């Protein structure tokens, strides 16, 4: 295994929770979540040689993962068959929650899945504790616009829940 592959696997292992969250936000059944997780991992691997380190790896990963999720969701062909990559090493494991917490979390993800792609991305950044400025930078919009859109997305989410 090359040093690039080893470095990549370590970073993905450290940040696989982010990929799992995005997969859960954009796909409603477990098999589709696994497929999206695998597709995101594959796309991140393909793009990894272009990562210049000008931003944190996690910030770069969010952008690639969200873009992949949006494209995957819009794609008529939802399944991509990836062979000869070690992405199966990353197990998707639900966190340990009691039944009540699990039900609330499932309800929240179900509501998030009903949002449009942009609102999902905004909610994801919000749940990751990004500031309005950071959300704006990552989404390529103004800070004021990011805050307005985020408030609207949170309002939609409250109504759905």
PyMOL commands that set and color helices and strands:
alter all, ss='L'
color gray80, all
select helices_A, chain A and resi 3-26+30-48+57-74+86-89+99-113+117-127+132-139+143-160
alter helices_A, ss='H'
color red, helices_A
deselect
rebuild
show_as cartoon
